[in-house]
């Protein structure tokens, strides 16, 4: 299946590297853009390839990924690439709606079903008939609702809350979670039969810290978009600031990067974003994996301090690369695990989540 990739004028152009010393804004179509998402890293290319393969299959898909990685965007890309694209795409966050109301949101209710139900209401599955229903944070769904969702997946039917008439429905279900559902199954908080019914095709979105090569193009895209939307004229970002951004761990992933850049565009308004414009938490050395730069003053520097900072940065790098598995990090540094643990405590290093 060939996908038509629509041009989004907010993306970075077709260049291998930002031109000059800053990350410039380039007005041309990007070969790194896919259905509104930007990515040239290996992890994102694999995601895009999988989307192309499964989009038209109508199979249930489970999207895994940390908060802010773009799970809903991928779900939309799957929908827009399928034969259902002219039908509704209905997202619902299962973790954001109280359990007492979620069943009604999903399946609708009849008049008088509960206090306040003054009229009948169609649920998300009914509204999404023929299209795609995206169930975000599926791991937060109660056990009772899991049973009813399983019925929809297997029988393609449901009853409205308080009703007795069965409604047939034709929807594709895409689910997403930041939780470890296999662990939840073992712990008994998630039904095993529903897990296997949902995870026909698993798709994992990499966190931003594992796709650092995408940060310059994401940054340029967001700057261009916010310049347009906020009527500002920020020209780009300095090389030093970009180095900091690519070294930062981004616990909030792409959403955190986007929100930060929106704030900087509003506050700066014009010119170039410099390193000193970035939030302090982003500039902190232990928030990223940058090796320290040594600047000699006329009075020189303390060798012990410089060596100490260098050691600290190397340890952070090894922990990031090994996803904070200390045994693996110790092997990368050719240290005993106990020695590494002592150094982690001495440098007061903590894993950011």
C-alpha positions in Angstrom: 0.0 0.0 0.0 1.3 3.4 -1.0 0.7 6.2 1.5 0.1 9.8 0.4 2.0 11.8 2.8 0.5 15.3 3.1 2.8 18.2 3.3 2.7 20.1 6.7 4.1 23.5 6.3 5.3 23.4 9.9 8.0 20.9 9.4 11.7 21.4 8.8 13.0 21.2 5.3 15.0 18.7 3.4 18.5 19.3 4.8 20.8 17.0 6.6 21.9 19.5 9.2 20.8 22.9 10.4 22.6 25.6 8.4 25.1 27.9 10.1 25.6 28.0 13.9 21.9 27.9 14.7 18.9 25.7 14.0 17.3 27.7 11.2 13.7 27.6 10.1 13.4 26.2 6.6 10.3 26.5 4.5 10.2 23.4 2.3 8.7 19.9 2.4 10.5 17.4 4.6 11.5 13.9 3.8 11.5 13.3 7.5 7.8 14.0 8.0 5.2 11.2 8.1 1.5 11.9 8.5 2.2 15.0 10.6 5.0 13.4 12.6 8.7 14.1 12.3 11.4 11.4 12.6 14.5 10.3 10.9 15.9 8.2 13.8 16.0 4.5 13.3 13.3 4.0 16.0 10.8 6.3 14.3 11.5 4.9 10.9 10.6 1.4 12.2 7.4 2.8 13.6 6.5 4.5 10.3 7.2 1.3 8.4 5.0 -0.7 10.7 2.2 1.8 10.4 2.3 1.4 6.6 2.1 -2.4 6.9 -0.8 -2.6 9.4 -2.9 0.5 8.6 -5.3 -1.2 6.2 -5.4 -4.6 7.9 -8.2 -3.6 10.3 -6.3 -5.5 13.1 -6.4 -4.4 16.7 -3.2 -2.5 17.7 -1.7 -1.9 21.1 0.6 1.2 21.2 3.1 1.4 24.0 5.0 4.5 25.0 5.7 6.9 27.8 3.5 10.0 28.3 4.2 12.6 25.7 5.6 10.3 23.0 2.8 10.9 20.5 0.6 7.8 20.9 -2.6 9.5 19.7 -0.7 11.0 16.7 0.3 7.5 15.7 -3.2 6.2 16.2 -4.5 9.0 13.9 -1.8 8.2 11.3 -3.0 4.6 11.3 -6.6 5.7 10.9 -5.8 8.2 8.2 -3.8 5.6 6.3 -6.7 3.1 6.3 -9.8 2.6 4.3 -11.7 3.9 7.3 -10.2 7.4 6.9 -13.4 9.0 5.8 -15.2 7.7 8.9 -14.8 9.2 12.5 -11.7 8.9 14.6 -12.9 8.9 18.2 -10.3 9.2 21.0 -11.0 8.7 24.6 -8.7 8.8 27.6 -9.7 6.0 29.9 -7.5 7.4 32.7 -9.0 10.9 32.6 -12.7 9.9 33.1 -14.1 8.8 36.4 -14.9 5.1 36.5 -18.5 5.8 37.2 -18.8 7.8 34.0 -16.5 5.9 31.7 -19.0 3.1 30.8 -21.5 5.7 29.7 -18.8 7.5 27.7 -17.9 4.3 25.9 -21.3 2.7 25.4 -23.8 5.5 25.9 -26.9 5.3 28.1 -30.7 5.4 27.9 -32.9 8.1 29.4 -33.3 7.5 33.2 -30.4 5.1 33.4 -29.0 7.0 36.4 -29.5 10.3 38.2 -28.9 13.1 35.7 -29.6 11.0 32.6 -32.4 13.2 31.4 -32.0 12.0 27.8 -30.5 9.1 25.9 -26.9 9.5 24.8 -24.8 7.7 22.2 -21.4 6.5 23.4 -18.0 6.6 21.7 -18.3 3.2 20.0 -21.7 4.2 18.5 -20.4 7.5 17.4 -17.3 5.9 15.8 -19.3 3.3 13.8 -17.4 2.6 10.6 -14.3 4.3 11.9 -11.7 4.0 14.6 -12.0 4.2 18.4 -8.7 5.1 20.2 -8.6 3.9 23.8 -5.8 5.8 25.5 -4.4 4.6 28.9 -6.3 1.3 28.5 -4.4 0.0 31.5 -6.5 2.2 33.8 -9.7 0.5 32.9 -11.6 -1.3 35.6 -12.1 -5.0 35.6 -15.9 -4.7 34.9 -15.4 -2.5 31.9 -12.6 -4.8 30.6 -15.3 -7.6 30.3 -17.6 -5.3 28.4 -14.8 -4.2 26.1 -13.9 -7.8 25.4 -17.5 -8.4 24.3 -17.2 -5.5 21.8 -14.0 -6.8 20.4 -15.2 -10.4 20.0 -18.9 -9.9 19.2 -19.0 -6.4 17.8 -21.9 -5.5 20.0 -22.8 -3.8 23.3 -25.7 -2.5 25.4 -26.2 1.1 26.4 -26.1 1.7 30.2 -29.6 1.0 31.6 -30.7 -0.5 28.2 -31.6 -3.9 27.0 -31.4 -3.4 23.3 -28.1 -4.7 21.8 -26.3 -2.4 19.4 -24.2 -3.8 16.6 -21.1 -1.8 15.7 -18.2 -1.9 13.2 -15.2 -0.1 14.6 -11.5 -0.7 14.6 -10.0 -0.4 18.1 -6.5 1.0 18.7 -5.4 1.0 22.4 -2.5 2.7 24.1 -0.8 2.6 27.5 2.3 3.7 29.3 2.0 0.8 31.7 3.5 -2.7 31.5 0.4 -4.7 30.7 2.1 -8.1 30.8 3.0 -7.3 34.4 -0.5 -6.1 35.1 -1.8 -9.5 33.8 0.5 -11.4 36.1 -0.6 -9.2 39.0 -4.3 -9.8 38.1 -5.2 -6.2 37.5 -5.7 -6.7 33.7 -7.5 -9.6 32.0 -5.3 -12.0 30.2 -7.9 -12.7 27.5 -8.4 -9.0 26.8 -4.6 -8.4 26.7 -4.1 -11.0 24.0 -7.2 -9.7 22.1 -5.8 -6.2 22.1 -2.1 -6.9 21.5 -2.5 -8.5 18.1 0.0 -6.1 16.8 2.2 -4.3 19.4 3.8 -1.0 18.5 6.3 0.8 20.8 7.1 4.5 20.5 10.6 5.3 21.6 11.0 8.1 24.2 12.7 11.3 22.9 15.9 10.5 24.8 16.3 7.5 22.5 15.8 9.5 19.3 18.0 12.5 20.0 18.8 12.9 16.3 15.2 14.0 15.7 15.4 16.9 18.2 16.8 19.5 15.8 14.1 18.9 13.2 11.3 18.8 15.9 12.7 22.0 17.3 12.6 23.8 13.9 9.1 22.5 13.2 7.7 23.7 16.5 9.5 27.1 16.2 8.0 27.6 12.8 4.6 26.6 13.9 4.5 28.8 17.0 5.9 31.8 15.0 3.0 31.4 12.7 0.3 30.8 15.3 1.6 33.4 17.8 2.6 35.9 15.1 6.2 36.0 16.4 9.5 36.1 14.5 12.0 33.9 16.4 14.7 33.1 13.8 16.1 29.9 15.3 18.2 28.5 18.1 21.9 28.8 18.8 24.2 25.8 18.4 25.0 25.9 22.1 21.3 25.8 23.0 20.7 22.9 20.6 23.6 21.0 22.1 21.9 21.3 25.5 18.5 20.2 24.1 20.0 17.1 22.5 21.7 16.3 25.8 18.7 16.7 28.0 16.8 13.6 29.0 13.3 14.9 28.3 11.2 13.0 30.9 8.1 14.6 29.3 9.2 13.6 25.8 8.0 15.5 22.7 5.2 17.1 24.6 7.7 18.7 27.0 9.9 19.9 24.1 6.8 21.4 22.4 5.5 23.2 25.5 9.0 24.6 26.3 9.4 26.0 22.8 6.0 27.5 22.8 6.8 29.4 26.0 10.2 30.5 24.6 8.6 31.8 21.4 6.0 33.8 23.3 8.6 35.2 25.8 11.4 36.0 23.3 9.2 37.1 20.4 12.1 37.5 18.0 15.8 36.9 17.4 17.6 33.7 18.3 17.0 31.5 21.3 20.2 31.2 23.3 21.4 28.7 26.0 20.6 31.2 28.7 17.0 31.4 27.5 16.5 27.7 28.3 14.9 26.6 31.7 17.3 25.9 34.4 16.3 22.2 34.7 17.2 21.7 31.0 20.6 23.4 31.5 21.5 21.3 34.5 24.3 18.9 33.6 22.8 15.9 35.3 19.6 16.4 33.4 21.4 15.4 30.2 24.4 13.5 29.0 26.7 16.3 27.8 30.4 16.0 28.7 31.6 19.1 30.5 33.4 21.8 28.6 36.6 23.1 30.1 37.1 26.9 29.9 40.5 28.1 31.3 40.4 31.4 33.0 43.5 33.5 33.7 43.6 31.8 37.1 43.4 28.3 35.6 41.1 25.5 36.8 41.1 22.9 39.5 42.1 19.6 37.9 40.4 17.6 40.6 37.1 19.4 40.0 37.4 18.9 36.3 38.2 15.2 36.6 35.3 14.8 39.0 32.9 16.4 36.6 34.2 14.4 33.7 33.7 11.1 35.7 30.2 12.2 36.7 29.3 12.9 33.0 30.7 9.5 31.9 28.6 7.7 34.5 25.5 9.5 33.5 26.2 8.6 29.8 26.6 4.9 30.7 23.4 4.9 32.8 21.4 6.5 30.0 22.8 4.0 27.5 21.9 1.1 29.7 18.5 2.5 30.7 19.8 2.7 34.3 20.5 -1.0 34.6 23.6 -0.8 36.8 25.1 -4.1 35.9 25.1 -3.1 32.2 26.4 0.4 33.0 29.2 -1.0 35.1 30.3 -3.2 32.2 30.3 -0.2 29.8 32.6 1.5 32.3 34.6 -1.6 33.0 33.9 -1.3 36.7 32.5 -3.6 39.4 28.9 -2.9 40.1 29.6 -2.1 43.8 32.1 0.5 42.7 29.7 2.1 40.3 26.9 2.2 42.9 29.3 4.0 45.3 30.1 6.6 42.6 26.5 7.1 41.8 25.8 7.8 45.5 28.8 10.1 45.7 27.7 12.2 42.8 24.1 12.1 44.0 22.8 10.9 40.6 19.1 10.1 40.2 17.1 8.6 37.4 14.6 11.1 35.9 11.3 9.6 34.9 
